[in-house]
Amino acid sequence: MSILEYLIIIFLFITVVGVVNERYIKLQSDIALVLFTSIICLVLHIAASILNISWLTDALQKAGSFKFEAYLIDTVLCFMLFAGAGKVNMGKFKENIKTISLLALLTTVISSTLFGALFYGVACLFHLPVSIWICILLGCIVSPTDPIAATGILNKLGLSKNVTSVIESESLFNDGTGVALFVFIRSIVTCAGSENFVIVMLKEIFGAVFVAFAVSFLLFHLLKLSRNPVMHIMISLFDVALSYAICEHFGFSGVIASVVCGMYFSYKMEGIARKRNVDDEENRYEDFWECLEEILNAVLFALIGISLLDVSMSRVIYIIAPATILIVIVSRFFGVLLSSLLAGRKDIPGGYSLTEFVALMTWTALKGGLSLALAMSTRSFLEEDVYLLVLNAAYITIFFTVIVQGLSTKAVYQKLEKHKAVRIRRQSERQ
């Protein structure tokens, strides 16, 4: 199947689901795409099998065999992260940098390790063919949160700028931590681990930050020499693509580099706002990145649903499903709790108590394409039954967090706001 044919199928799903959802169902667009694309694909697959429609079966197999990992990791991830990072409120980011740093680094490490330990306990209980290191590897896959899914839902809730900034920034940076941890644990699983974890993390993080700042500094000076907004867009695309490629070549975190590039360009663009108002009256630069983010995001979530066509069910799915859902929530809860305790109660944004903030951060931790891409990348070094277990766990996590948590996030947020209001009123009455 050609690239054009793939695009036609993807755009068909996005268009049909998008229009029907906007007109009648009115779910958040990302949730609707994942949910209904998956349902349509499964219905077509069942119909093709029952009715023995060979051409439909062949078409579905070709559609499901799309190289999702290569598409996301090697092609569009850097642009999606750059676009997301460009919308971060720098003032609020600086104000909450301690909390964001602890959540992005410590929470991901704690959640991944705790998930691995708890899942290994389940594996021992039910005699699943996985080692402790494979369980921790699975924890690295399902722990990073998805900034795109979270942002799309949070923007409609009316959260304070402080809280939104913390959730968005943590989601952007914990992807880099998760990938770095995944690379380290993968080297242990494949018996190639020779570096210390701390060294790996420092190399991934500081190498990425250095490359991103160096490339962005040079290219932004080049950008200021041009008055053409289209050239500004081209330079920003070149900046993030080059930074990502250099980092991936030298073993640094391309994910973190993309986020740093996005934040750097956003900050510097504010510094030349007057010049931009003259050179780019129609605001084409920001409009381009906003449109590109929405298009790539829609394609990503449609592909998550379409890729189900190429997934087999593990024979222990009845064990994996409930265990994964429960352990993901528990490990995230304790990861956020410990990080928040270290940050200090006074650094909790939005006027929330520790319990309220941990509950909010736990329930808004949606998973997305990165988790699926990491899971798919394990096919090259895991046995088939273990790979199916890992892949199924990743799908279960994505679908549960995006659909169940995503659909109930508004209700959870409203309950937390009521709880906060009651708590504040009682405190004022005591005084």
Summary of the structure (lengths in Angstrom):
residues: 431
radius of gyration: 21.9
end to end distance: 70.2
largest distance: 74.4
contacts: 1505
relative contact order: 0.15
helix: 84%
strand: 0%
